[in-house]
Amino acid sequence: MRLNEVVDAVGYSSVTQLGRNFQKHFGMTPSEYIKKTYGPA
């Protein structure tokens, strides 16, 4: 699933808004979270 599809599915108005709230909650950006969780691509 692409990030813009996730944004629509969870009801955010923009990718930026999702990213800001994600960072406030998890203390890292979505990209940082993916790298930490799944390792480098």
Phi, psi and omega in degrees: 000133179280157184300319179295332175289322176296316179304312179295318184295324182264357171092015175281155181273343180202161176297323180299315180298316177299314181300318179295315180291323177299315181294321177297319183284314186260348180077015178202160179286163176303322179296317178296320179298315180298314179297318181292320184281317188249354182082174180296151183292000000 
